[in-house]
Amino acid sequence: MNNLLMILLWIVSILIIGAVLMQPSKNNDAMSSLSGGANDSSTESKPRGFEAFMQKVTVVLGILFFGIALILMWISSH
């Protein structure tokens, strides 16, 4: 059981890294992050399409990661 959960934790970790890397950039360039990015294209808008899907995938994978980590901690303490 412990080995299965460790393998699942590794898989979820790799999937989280992939999901974060696949999310589109919110800044146009590096200078906008330094200057505050006060242009009209950076206004707050609701993510749609692929961006919304990737955000949901990242949240679900994060919850799975912490859930598996807590279960592993509980198993190792008993």
MMTF fields as JSON, N, C-alpha, C and O atoms, coordinates in Angstrom:
{
  "mmtfVersion": "1.0.0",
  "mmtfProducer": "UNKNOWN",
  "numBonds": 311,
  "numAtoms": 312,
  "numGroups": 78,
  "numChains": 1,
  "numModels": 1,
  "chainsPerModel": [1],
  "groupsPerChain": [78],
  "chainIdList": ["A"],
  "bondAtomList": [4, 2, 8, 6, 12, 10, 16, 14, 20, 18, 24, 22, 28, 26, 32, 30, 36, 34, 40, 38, 44, 42, 48, 46, 52, 50, 56, 54, 60, 58, 64, 62, 68, 66, 72, 70, 76, 74, 80, 78, 84, 82, 88, 86, 92, 90, 96, 94, 100, 98, 104, 102, 108, 106, 112, 110, 116, 114, 120, 118, 124, 122, 128, 126, 132, 130, 136, 134, 140, 138, 144, 142, 148, 146, 152, 150, 156, 154, 160, 158, 164, 162, 168, 166, 172, 170, 176, 174, 180, 178, 184, 182, 188, 186, 192, 190, 196, 194, 200, 198, 204, 202, 208, 206, 212, 210, 216, 214, 220, 218, 224, 222, 228, 226, 232, 230, 236, 234, 240, 238, 244, 242, 248, 246, 252, 250, 256, 254, 260, 258, 264, 262, 268, 266, 272, 270, 276, 274, 280, 278, 284, 282, 288, 286, 292, 290, 296, 294, 300, 298, 304, 302, 308, 306],
  "bondOrderList": [1, 1, 1, 1, 1, 1, 1, 1, 1, 1, 1, 1, 1, 1, 1, 1, 1, 1, 1, 1, 1, 1, 1, 1, 1, 1, 1, 1, 1, 1, 1, 1, 1, 1, 1, 1, 1, 1, 1, 1, 1, 1, 1, 1, 1, 1, 1, 1, 1, 1, 1, 1, 1, 1, 1, 1, 1, 1, 1, 1, 1, 1, 1, 1, 1, 1, 1, 1, 1, 1, 1, 1, 1, 1, 1, 1, 1],
  "groupList": [{"groupName": "MET", "atomNameList": ["N", "CA", "C", "O"], "elementList": ["N", "C", "C", "O"], "formalChargeList": [0, 0, 0, 0], "bondAtomList": [1, 0, 2, 1, 3, 2], "bondOrderList": [1, 1, 2], "singleLetterCode": "M", "chemCompType": "L-PEPTIDE LINKING"}, {"groupName": "ASN", "atomNameList": ["N", "CA", "C", "O"], "elementList": ["N", "C", "C", "O"], "formalChargeList": [0, 0, 0, 0], "bondAtomList": [1, 0, 2, 1, 3, 2], "bondOrderList": [1, 1, 2], "singleLetterCode": "N", "chemCompType": "L-PEPTIDE LINKING"}, {"groupName": "LEU", "atomNameList": ["N", "CA", "C", "O"], "elementList": ["N", "C", "C", "O"], "formalChargeList": [0, 0, 0, 0], "bondAtomList": [1, 0, 2, 1, 3, 2], "bondOrderList": [1, 1, 2], "singleLetterCode": "L", "chemCompType": "L-PEPTIDE LINKING"}, {"groupName": "ILE", "atomNameList": ["N", "CA", "C", "O"], "elementList": ["N", "C", "C", "O"], "formalChargeList": [0, 0, 0, 0], "bondAtomList": [1, 0, 2, 1, 3, 2], "bondOrderList": [1, 1, 2], "singleLetterCode": "I", "chemCompType": "L-PEPTIDE LINKING"}, {"groupName": "TRP", "atomNameList": ["N", "CA", "C", "O"], "elementList": ["N", "C", "C", "O"], "formalChargeList": [0, 0, 0, 0], "bondAtomList": [1, 0, 2, 1, 3, 2], "bondOrderList": [1, 1, 2], "singleLetterCode": "W", "chemCompType": "L-PEPTIDE LINKING"}, {"groupName": "VAL", "atomNameList": ["N", "CA", "C", "O"], "elementList": ["N", "C", "C", "O"], "formalChargeList": [0, 0, 0, 0], "bondAtomList": [1, 0, 2, 1, 3, 2], "bondOrderList": [1, 1, 2], "singleLetterCode": "V", "chemCompType": "L-PEPTIDE LINKING"}, {"groupName": "SER", "atomNameList": ["N", "CA", "C", "O"], "elementList": ["N", "C", "C", "O"], "formalChargeList": [0, 0, 0, 0], "bondAtomList": [1, 0, 2, 1, 3, 2], "bondOrderList": [1, 1, 2], "singleLetterCode": "S", "chemCompType": "L-PEPTIDE LINKING"}, {"groupName": "GLY", "atomNameList": ["N", "CA", "C", "O"], "elementList": ["N", "C", "C", "O"], "formalChargeList": [0, 0, 0, 0], "bondAtomList": [1, 0, 2, 1, 3, 2], "bondOrderList": [1, 1, 2], "singleLetterCode": "G", "chemCompType": "PEPTIDE LINKING"}, {"groupName": "ALA", "atomNameList": ["N", "CA", "C", "O"], "elementList": ["N", "C", "C", "O"], "formalChargeList": [0, 0, 0, 0], "bondAtomList": [1, 0, 2, 1, 3, 2], "bondOrderList": [1, 1, 2], "singleLetterCode": "A", "chemCompType": "L-PEPTIDE LINKING"}, {"groupName": "GLN", "atomNameList": ["N", "CA", "C", "O"], "elementList": ["N", "C", "C", "O"], "formalChargeList": [0, 0, 0, 0], "bondAtomList": [1, 0, 2, 1, 3, 2], "bondOrderList": [1, 1, 2], "singleLetterCode": "Q", "chemCompType": "L-PEPTIDE LINKING"}, {"groupName": "PRO", "atomNameList": ["N", "CA", "C", "O"], "elementList": ["N", "C", "C", "O"], "formalChargeList": [0, 0, 0, 0], "bondAtomList": [1, 0, 2, 1, 3, 2], "bondOrderList": [1, 1, 2], "singleLetterCode": "P", "chemCompType": "L-PEPTIDE LINKING"}, {"groupName": "LYS", "atomNameList": ["N", "CA", "C", "O"], "elementList": ["N", "C", "C", "O"], "formalChargeList": [0, 0, 0, 0], "bondAtomList": [1, 0, 2, 1, 3, 2], "bondOrderList": [1, 1, 2], "singleLetterCode": "K", "chemCompType": "L-PEPTIDE LINKING"}, {"groupName": "ASP", "atomNameList": ["N", "CA", "C", "O"], "elementList": ["N", "C", "C", "O"], "formalChargeList": [0, 0, 0, 0], "bondAtomList": [1, 0, 2, 1, 3, 2], "bondOrderList": [1, 1, 2], "singleLetterCode": "D", "chemCompType": "L-PEPTIDE LINKING"}, {"groupName": "THR", "atomNameList": ["N", "CA", "C", "O"], "elementList": ["N", "C", "C", "O"], "formalChargeList": [0, 0, 0, 0], "bondAtomList": [1, 0, 2, 1, 3, 2], "bondOrderList": [1, 1, 2], "singleLetterCode": "T", "chemCompType": "L-PEPTIDE LINKING"}, {"groupName": "GLU", "atomNameList": ["N", "CA", "C", "O"], "elementList": ["N", "C", "C", "O"], "formalChargeList": [0, 0, 0, 0], "bondAtomList": [1, 0, 2, 1, 3, 2], "bondOrderList": [1, 1, 2], "singleLetterCode": "E", "chemCompType": "L-PEPTIDE LINKING"}, {"groupName": "ARG", "atomNameList": ["N", "CA", "C", "O"], "elementList": ["N", "C", "C", "O"], "formalChargeList": [0, 0, 0, 0], "bondAtomList": [1, 0, 2, 1, 3, 2], "bondOrderList": [1, 1, 2], "singleLetterCode": "R", "chemCompType": "L-PEPTIDE LINKING"}, {"groupName": "PHE", "atomNameList": ["N", "CA", "C", "O"], "elementList": ["N", "C", "C", "O"], "formalChargeList": [0, 0, 0, 0], "bondAtomList": [1, 0, 2, 1, 3, 2], "bondOrderList": [1, 1, 2], "singleLetterCode": "F", "chemCompType": "L-PEPTIDE LINKING"}, {"groupName": "HIS", "atomNameList": ["N", "CA", "C", "O"], "elementList": ["N", "C", "C", "O"], "formalChargeList": [0, 0, 0, 0], "bondAtomList": [1, 0, 2, 1, 3, 2], "bondOrderList": [1, 1, 2], "singleLetterCode": "H", "chemCompType": "L-PEPTIDE LINKING"}],
  "groupTypeList": [0, 1, 1, 2, 2, 0, 3, 2, 2, 4, 3, 5, 6, 3, 2, 3, 3, 7, 8, 5, 2, 0, 9, 10, 6, 11, 1, 1, 12, 8, 0, 6, 6, 2, 6, 7, 7, 8, 1, 12, 6, 6, 13, 14, 6, 11, 10, 15, 7, 16, 14, 8, 16, 0, 9, 11, 5, 13, 5, 5, 2, 7, 3, 2, 16, 16, 7, 3, 8, 2, 3, 2, 0, 4, 3, 6, 6, 17],
  "groupIdList": [1, 2, 3, 4, 5, 6, 7, 8, 9, 10, 11, 12, 13, 14, 15, 16, 17, 18, 19, 20, 21, 22, 23, 24, 25, 26, 27, 28, 29, 30, 31, 32, 33, 34, 35, 36, 37, 38, 39, 40, 41, 42, 43, 44, 45, 46, 47, 48, 49, 50, 51, 52, 53, 54, 55, 56, 57, 58, 59, 60, 61, 62, 63, 64, 65, 66, 67, 68, 69, 70, 71, 72, 73, 74, 75, 76, 77, 78],
  "secStructList": [7, 2, 2, 2, 2, 2, 2, 2, 2, 2, 2, 2, 2, 2, 2, 2, 2, 2, 2, 2, 2, 2, 1, 7, 7, 1, 7, 1, 1, 2, 2, 2, 2, 2, 2, 7, 7, 7, 1, 4, 4, 4, 1, 7, 7, 7, 7, 7, 6, 2, 2, 2, 2, 2, 2, 2, 2, 2, 2, 2, 2, 2, 2, 2, 2, 2, 2, 2, 2, 2, 2, 2, 2, 2, 2, 2, 2, 7],
  "xCoordList": [0.834, 0.0, 0.875, 0.611, 1.914, 2.812, 3.518, 3.64, 3.984, 4.671, 3.73, 4.13, 2.492, 1.518, 1.26, 1.2, 1.109, 0.882, 2.097, 1.95, 3.301, 4.513, 4.59, 4.959, 4.246, 4.256, 3.205, 3.466, 2.021, 0.982, 1.431, 1.142, 2.135, 2.634, 3.647, 3.626, 4.53, 5.497, 4.786, 5.133, 3.801, 3.07, 2.333, 2.386, 1.652, 0.927, 1.897, 1.583, 3.064, 4.07, 4.518, 4.621, 4.781, 5.208, 4.081, 4.329, 2.848, 1.705, 1.487, 1.108, 1.723, 1.601, 2.634, 2.317, 3.861, 4.909, 4.517, 4.655, 4.031, 3.602, 2.445, 2.421, 1.48, 0.311, 0.701, 0.171, 1.615, 2.051, 2.842, 2.689, 3.679, 4.463, 3.598, 3.966, 2.478, 1.602, 0.667, 0.025, 0.577, -0.303, 0.269, 1.474, -0.601, -0.112, 0.385, -0.091, 1.343, 1.924, 0.92, 0.154, 0.922, 0.008, 0.668, -0.026, 1.996, 2.725, 3.168, 3.479, 3.194, 3.668, 5.179, 5.697, 5.877, 7.328, 7.825, 7.046, 9.116, 9.702, 9.63, 9.522, 9.688, 9.665, 8.323, 8.276, 7.237, 5.932, 5.798, 5.067, 6.496, 6.443, 7.247, 6.919, 8.279, 9.076, 8.409, 8.509, 7.732, 7.114, 5.686, 5.063, 5.178, 3.823, 2.816, 1.692, 3.17, 2.282, 0.981, -0.083, 1.028, -0.177, -0.788, -1.313, -0.733, -1.367, -2.766, -3.138, -3.527, -4.922, -5.056, -6.085, -4.024, -4.154, -4.024, -4.32, -3.592, -3.412, -4.555, -4.386, -5.711, -6.846, -7.35, -7.189, -7.949, -8.456, -9.648, -10.649, -9.528, -10.644, -10.724, -9.739, -11.881, -12.108, -11.413, -11.589, -10.619, -9.945, -10.958, -11.956, -10.679, -11.585, -10.809, -9.607, -11.502, -10.907, -9.802, -9.957, -8.682, -7.553, -7.008, -6.652, -6.944, -6.42, -7.283, -6.747, -8.591, -9.493, -9.36, -9.357, -9.251, -9.085, -7.793, -7.793, -6.694, -5.418, -5.42, -4.789, -6.123, -6.233, -6.982, -6.585, -8.061, -8.832, -8.01, -8.042, -7.272, -6.417, -5.364, -5.099, -4.766, -3.735, -4.305, -3.659, -5.502, -6.13, -6.429, -6.158, -6.983, -7.306, -6.033, -6.003, -4.99, -3.727, -3.111, -2.536, -3.224, -2.718, -3.457, -2.838, -4.77, -5.558, -5.176, -5.021, -5.022, -4.586, -3.219, -3.0, -2.298, -0.951, -0.983, -0.392, -1.677, -1.727, -2.503, -2.153, -3.544, -4.293, -3.433, -3.424, -2.709, -1.831, -0.712, -0.346, -0.162, 0.911, 0.407, 1.116, -0.806, -1.363, -1.629, -1.388, -2.129, -2.373, -1.056, -0.982, -0.016, 1.299, 1.848, 2.447, 1.646, 2.096, 1.346, 1.94, 0.037, -0.766, -0.348, -0.261, -0.092, 0.329, 1.684, 1.892, 2.612, 3.945, 3.967, 4.88, 2.978, 2.955, 2.318, 2.416, 1.668, 1.028, 1.775, 1.375],
  "yCoordList": [-1.198, 0.0, 1.257, 2.22, 1.217, 2.363, 2.62, 3.766, 1.541, 1.695, 2.224, 3.056, 1.755, 2.225, 3.724, 4.459, 4.166, 5.587, 6.429, 7.548, 5.895, 6.626, 6.761, 7.819, 5.704, 5.767, 6.767, 7.537, 6.759, 7.726, 9.158, 10.067, 9.356, 10.686, 11.17, 12.338, 10.281, 10.63, 10.988, 11.979, 10.199, 10.45, 11.784, 12.574, 12.038, 13.298, 14.474, 15.533, 14.304, 15.371, 15.731, 16.909, 14.723, 14.968, 15.616, 16.507, 15.175, 15.766, 17.224, 18.044, 17.556, 18.949, 19.817, 20.911, 19.333, 20.096, 20.336, 21.45, 19.296, 19.446, 20.409, 21.21, 20.338, 21.221, 22.678, 23.567, 22.924, 24.301, 24.836, 25.997, 23.998, 24.446, 24.673, 25.47, 24.004, 24.147, 25.354, 25.71, 25.99, 27.138, 28.324, 28.572, 29.057, 30.204, 31.326, 31.504, 32.07, 33.182, 34.321, 34.565, 35.006, 36.124, 37.459, 38.458, 37.49, 38.721, 38.72, 37.673, 39.911, 40.028, 39.891, 39.249, 40.481, 40.385, 40.566, 40.841, 40.409, 40.516, 41.941, 42.15, 42.914, 44.306, 44.681, 45.508, 44.089, 44.425, 43.927, 44.517, 42.849, 42.382, 43.291, 43.42, 43.911, 44.838, 46.198, 46.847, 46.628, 47.954, 47.935, 48.989, 46.786, 46.689, 46.282, 45.922, 46.323, 45.877, 46.628, 46.009, 47.945, 48.765, 49.027, 50.116, 48.069, 48.268, 47.641, 46.925, 47.913, 47.458, 45.951, 45.382, 45.287, 43.85, 43.012, 41.818, 43.616, 42.845, 43.053, 42.811, 43.496, 43.664, 42.307, 41.31, 42.276, 41.023, 40.547, 41.253, 39.355, 38.759, 37.287, 36.677, 36.749, 35.354, 34.456, 34.635, 33.486, 32.604, 31.748, 31.298, 31.535, 30.758, 29.719, 29.859, 28.686, 27.672, 26.883, 26.345, 26.828, 26.016, 26.499, 25.69, 27.82, 28.374, 27.961, 27.593, 28.015, 27.608, 26.12, 25.698, 25.328, 23.886, 23.561, 22.726, 24.214, 23.942, 24.389, 23.752, 25.476, 25.9, 24.856, 24.548, 24.31, 23.286, 22.016, 21.402, 21.621, 20.429, 20.63, 19.718, 21.813, 22.095, 22.048, 21.531, 22.579, 22.557, 21.121, 20.737, 20.334, 18.937, 18.153, 17.389, 18.343, 17.639, 18.088, 17.273, 19.365, 19.857, 19.236, 18.864, 19.121, 18.493, 17.026, 16.523, 16.332, 14.931, 14.792, 13.892, 15.683, 15.639, 15.75, 14.93, 16.767, 16.95, 15.839, 15.443, 15.332, 14.214, 12.966, 12.315, 12.631, 11.452, 11.654, 10.723, 12.865, 13.147, 12.998, 12.462, 13.47, 13.33, 11.873, 11.448, 11.105, 9.676, 8.955, 8.122, 9.278, 8.662, 9.035, 8.2, 10.288, 10.705, 9.94, 9.508, 9.778, 9.07, 7.595, 7.034, 6.969, 5.57, 5.402, 4.45, 6.326, 6.178, 6.438, 5.979, 7.167, 7.425, 6.283, 6.251, 5.347, 4.224, 2.941, 1.9],
  "zCoordList": [0.0, 0.0, 0.0, -0.72, 0.822, 0.925, -0.409, -0.841, -1.06, -2.343, -3.418, -4.233, -3.431, -4.408, -4.244, -5.229, -3.009, -2.759, -3.132, -3.625, -2.898, -3.294, -4.814, -5.324, -5.533, -6.995, -7.485, -8.41, -6.869, -7.236, -6.955, -7.733, -5.845, -5.499, -6.537, -6.924, -6.987, -8.032, -9.325, -9.966, -9.715, -10.959, -10.887, -11.83, -9.781, -9.618, -9.612, -10.155, -9.009, -8.989, -10.399, -10.74, -11.214, -12.595, -13.394, -14.206, -13.167, -13.867, -13.466, -14.303, -12.192, -11.75, -12.455, -12.922, -12.531, -13.213, -14.669, -15.176, -15.339, -16.721, -16.877, -17.811, -15.966, -16.045, -15.834, -16.501, -14.918, -14.671, -15.862, -16.239, -16.449, -17.6, -18.836, -19.698, -18.941, -20.103, -20.003, -20.992, -18.834, -18.697, -19.461, -19.425, -20.154, -20.924, -20.023, -18.902, -20.535, -19.792, -19.688, -20.62, -18.573, -18.388, -18.719, -18.905, -18.796, -19.103, -20.554, -21.12, -21.152, -22.523, -22.607, -23.52, -21.675, -21.659, -20.237, -19.325, -20.057, -18.718, -18.193, -16.985, -19.077, -18.638, -18.019, -17.108, -18.496, -17.926, -16.493, -15.698, -16.16, -14.779, -13.852, -12.673, -14.373, -13.567, -13.439, -12.398, -14.49, -14.473, -13.934, -13.802, -13.63, -13.113, -14.152, -13.802, -15.401, -16.473, -16.532, -16.553, -16.56, -16.495, -17.866, -18.101, -18.765, -20.058, -20.068, -19.138, -21.113, -21.163, -21.331, -20.968, -21.881, -22.131, -20.862, -20.879, -19.778, -18.545, -17.556, -16.361, -18.036, -17.137, -16.694, -17.399, -15.542, -14.999, -15.82, -15.953, -16.363, -17.09, -16.716, -16.298, -16.871, -16.523, -17.545, -18.75, -17.065, -18.026, -18.778, -18.215, -20.066, -20.902, -21.678, -21.904, -22.078, -22.943, -22.281, -21.184, -22.977, -22.527, -21.186, -20.329, -21.005, -19.752, -18.558, -17.512, -18.697, -17.62, -17.335, -16.179, -18.4, -18.231, -17.485, -16.581, -17.858, -17.205, -15.744, -14.9, -15.443, -14.046, -13.226, -12.102, -13.78, -13.065, -12.88, -11.813, -13.919, -13.824, -12.74, -11.956, -12.689, -11.692, -10.282, -9.371, -10.092, -8.762, -8.338, -7.2, -9.248, -8.928, -8.601, -7.637, -9.401, -9.133, -7.81, -7.088, -7.488, -6.203, -5.028, -4.03, -5.137, -4.073, -3.934, -2.821, -5.077, -5.027, -4.379, -3.569, -4.734, -4.174, -2.649, -1.946, -2.148, -0.697, -0.006, 1.106, -0.64, -0.061, 0.063, 1.108, -1.004, -0.959, 0.042, 0.759, 0.102, 1.063, 2.503, 3.355, 2.776, 4.125, 4.474, 5.603, 3.502, 3.744, 4.026, 4.93, 3.25, 3.489, 4.862, 5.54, 5.276, 6.6, 7.689, 8.676, 7.499, 8.489, 8.562, 9.654, 7.419, 7.397, 8.066, 8.817, 7.799, 8.379, 9.886, 10.573, 10.408, 11.853, 12.637, 13.864, 11.95, 12.656, 12.442, 12.963]
}
